[in-house]
Amino acid sequence: MSNSDFQQVTETATKPTQANPYGPNPADYLSNVNSFQLIDSTLREGEQFANAFFDTEKKIEIAKALDDFGVDYIELTSPVASEQSRSDCEAICKLGLKAKILTHIRCHMDDAKVAVETGVDGVDVVIGTSKFLRQYSHGKDMNYIAKSAIEVIEFVKSKGIEIRFSSEDSFRSDLVDLLNIYKTVDKIGVNRVGIADTVGCANPRQVYELMRTLKTVVSCDVECHFHNDTGCAIANAYTALEGGAKLIDVAVLGIGERNGITPLGGLMARMIVAAPEYVKSKYKLHKIRDIENLVAEAVEVNIPFNNPITGFCAFTHKAGIHAKAILANPSTYEILNPHDFGLKRYIHFANRLTGWNAIKSRVDQLNLCMTDDQIKDVTIKIKKLGDIRPLNIDDVDSIIKDFHTEVTTPLLKGLKDGKDEDVNAIDIEEPVSKKSKTA
Amino acid sequence: MSNSDFQQVTETATKPTQANPYGPNPADYLSNVNSFQLIDSTLREGEQFANAFFDTEKKIEIAKALDDFGVDYIELTSPVASEQSRSDCEAICKLGLKAKILTHIRCHMDDAKVAVETGVDGVDVVIGTSKFLRQYSHGKDMNYIAKSAIEVIEFVKSKGIEIRFSSEDSFRSDLVDLLNIYKTVDKIGVNRVGIADTVGCANPRQVYELMRTLKTVVSCDVECHFHNDTGCAIANAYTALEGGAKLIDVAVLGIGERNGITPLGGLMARMIVAAPEYVKSKYKLHKIRDIENLVAEAVEVNIPFNNPITGFCAFTHKAGIHAKAILANPSTYEILNPHDFGLKRYIHFANRLTGWNAIKSRVDQLNLCMTDDQIKDVTIKIKKLGDIRPLNIDDVDSIIKDFHTEVTTPLLKGLKDGKDEDVNAIDIEEPVSKKSKTA
């Protein structure tokens, strides 16, 4: 079903003048909901998405689009991953973007030495700290981790560029181990530490509690990275900001390992509700659709039908009771204003759940003059046909126009009077008998 | 890209014997994470999805599938919505399903009188309580709402069936108004009260706080309904259960008004992590894929590429560092076990981010015998080709087999020695010069 089947509604809402009731909780004195930053990892985490193969040209196109949108950082695949990864990293560093360019490496001097030569503004270092990763990935203990972290951090700092140290699989790591290593790297002066929910197991209150604890231990900024295996990546990111995190890792459409991470667009939906002025002034929200289309095409996926903001029905209202209120004031059933994203809202009135307010609005659009009682009558006819089969806009318009002709043509009106059951005689594609068959 | 391009991995993880560290927070003494119930609303909220048109046959097919899966309740469109809605409701009530059948009506005696005659096990009553809905939808004040609620509740109770009273747009309603009306309806004996985030504005900590407060006011069960406009519907549902909610409204794929509500499959992903024994014993998780396909086909949408559990890459691992650890122990990078859902995991090894452990696993699968050093050498060749263009499994197998032939054939080995640069001479579809063009 295309949007042309729907009726667009005119914006009539007035802007609220009072303080935002959905804004940061005043109890969260550490909250960065109004001052967060974005690290886009489409060209790192996103390259780990099953379908991703970005050539240099595509990487540059994506990096430029993200920069134009206004992300604060762009994170790139490790230059050690392959020779092409290294040269692409250098090429993007030379673009002169406003966004700072980062590359993401293992906690190894071998990797660090290559990374600092690429021209990046900063290096994101990661090492697994959970017992799973310590046993099955790198096989090192916390002392070894601390030792290599210090060596790599001091080396990167000596080159005058930013350095982040992140644990991997933070939510399955021992809390004391975690706090210990973060305290150590904070003391030697990292720009930020990272928390990573690498397997997507974290829930919002766990995230909040870990953030609050961590903020009592480190003075640097905290960056968060959430996988979406259990569908909580947006909520976890928001709750992390409430708890004092400053930076969130995102990817366009959330692409990454498995089903991905916090999506850029979805997080914008969340954040514009909480911090509308900050979000609208900092990011070019009307570019979200284009960026998502660019990346979706590059990795050969469709925009999910239920995507926040850009899903085909994200601003479509259907039930009669919803349509009525939306027509009176869009804020009734909308927390997001489609206009903020360069999009439009639709009332889906061609179905059996429709109501007479939605039909009245359509009658007005058709520039027909009918009384409320007449509109209620024609709505009954429309709902009856909608019970039999899916309707489109032309069906509804036909019924309305036929009915209008009847009630406004004295002769025809006289002829039709007293045989209201003729409603089923309108021209439909499927036989009316289907109704009795399925009843 | 189809899953046939990926390499399936054998399950080797052992079951944890200790208490679940991702389970309910012991501080949540009201938590229902281990005892929640599901109200599936695919045939009510889902019917309000833009693309939904379910005929009687399809409704019955969906209801039976949900019943087989194990949902506790199935909610149907109001019998007042249309004549067909009423007769479909009656037909589903007559199926004799294990799940209780509910219908969802406005807080009107007119609607209630029709609903109780359909044969349903319970009636879900809803009325808007936010200032938006009171002003632009029904235009009634809180006293009127209480009065009609009492009338409808007492009428439905007199018929001996279950009754739920829900506010609409609860998170934009006045807290005192809300608690007042819930306390009133609890006293006259509703089976449960409902909280509805009708516009999708709520965040997890708000949900938790409202639940905790509400549980001090009412003694009945609490049901929650979360829209997904800002991507938090799964996390909000989980956090509501932590705070004492008992029942969650879901729809298959989350279909509903706009971009929908908490999805059945996504919530299962969340809940199996927190309450594995409860979820696995109560619900037929291996049916999720079939139910999602059934509904997706009926409403003409695709399963989103990033859907929890059933997204095409939800259990696909790509980066070398991930693949290595997954091969050693799947729990390293997986919180969900694909086998619990009748699915399989894949290692995506045919790409430039691959590592030698993933290739070693493929070499073993091909039943070839190579030393670790040889595998590392062939991995370098594979990554070089992966830099130039997307790879498929046949590309990688060719490279491995060619290399294996070289190193195991003394004559060929002698001929090839000293000209390692020949790696680029393997048969590829695109000219090698593309590499220098994009470098």
Interface residues (C-beta under 8 A of the other chain):
Chain A: M1 F6 P21 Y22 N25 E47 Q48 F49 A50 N51 F53 D55 T56 E57 T77 A81 S82 E83 Q84 S85 S87 R106 G128 F132 L133 Q135 Y136 S137 D169 R172 T198 V199 G200 C201 N203 P204 R205 Q206 Y208 N228 D229 T230 G231 C232 I234 A235 N236 Y238 T239 E242 L253 G254 I255 E257 R258 N259 G260 P263 G266 L267 A269 R270 V273 A274 E300 V301 N302 P304 F305 N306 N307 P308 G311 F312 C313 A314 F315 T316 H317 K318 A319 G320 I321 H322 K324 A325 A328 N329 S331 T332 Y333 E334 I335 L336 H348 N351 R352 L353 K383 K384 G386 D387 I388 R389 P390 K435 T438 A439
Chain B: M1 F6 P21 Y22 N25 E47 Q48 F49 A50 N51 F53 D55 T56 E57 T77 A81 S82 E83 Q84 S85 S87 R106 G128 F132 L133 Q135 Y136 S137 D169 R172 T198 V199 G200 C201 N203 P204 R205 Q206 Y208 N228 D229 T230 G231 C232 I234 A235 N236 Y238 T239 E242 L253 G254 I255 E257 R258 N259 G260 P263 G266 L267 A269 R270 V273 A274 E300 V301 N302 P304 F305 N306 N307 P308 G311 F312 C313 A314 F315 T316 H317 K318 A319 G320 I321 H322 K324 A325 A328 N329 S331 T332 Y333 E334 I335 L336 H348 N351 R352 L353 K383 K384 G386 D387 I388 R389 P390 K435 T438 A439
